């Protein structure tokens, strides 16, 4: 797969808009980095793909759209900011070492029903990173990604309800090694 294709274009676009605070459509459509990122597909122009992504991000609630003198202005919303932070933390977690240090890492949580949305979002993020369910409310991963998970939990407001553990040995070790392709 092409490197440009594998990048998360929505995240890059949200990050650019977030860094500028408020930006015009013309400024976005003339950004050389964004034009290069969105130019990998031959059938459509990079500007058309950028406009489509902007419209999608507005529709999803990640960007707000305003007009001043017929000029479109974009600003990141709180939902877009949350998505950006979660994506950055997830990507940091995926940058694990190439060799395994023979230690298992667990994430445990005790998140009440009143915070069900945050609990579900945490579970989604754990699965996206590659964690496997070891037991109820206990997730397993072969690499230490506690810092990014802590960022995610903190952003979701459940930091105090999430714990981390490390183990040198676990039951059914060979089965788990196989599941993680170690």
C-alpha positions, 0 to 999 in steps of 0.5 A: 500500500502506498505510504500516502494511502496508509496515513490517516488523512482525516487526522492530518486535516484535523491536526492542521486545522486545530493548529491554526484555530480557525482557517479558510477553505482557500487556505486548506485547499492551497496547503502543499502538504495536504495537496500532496497527501490527498493526491494519490488517487488519479481519478479525482483531484486532490482539492476535490478529495480535500473538499469531500473530507472537509464535508465529511468531518463537518457532517460527523461533527468534528469540524464546524463550518461558518461563512464570512463574505462567502468564504468558508471557515473551519474550526475544530469542535470539541468532538473533533479535538477528542477524536484527534487526541484519541487517534494520536494516543492510539498511534503512539501505542502502536509504536511498540518495539520490534522485539518482545521483552517476554513480559505481559502487560494488563489493563484492568478497569472498574468503570461504573455504569454511569460512565458507560460511554467512556468505558465503551470508548476505552474498550474500543481503543484497547481493541484498536491497539490490539489488546485481547480480552483475558478475563472480564475487565482485564485486557492483555497486550505483549508490549508496555503501552501504559502511557498512551492508554493513560492518556486515553483514560485521562481524556475520557475521565476514567483515569482513576478507574484504570490500572496497569499490571505486568507479568513475567508469566501467565497461564496458557502462555503458548496460546497467548503467544500464538494469538499475538503472533510472537 
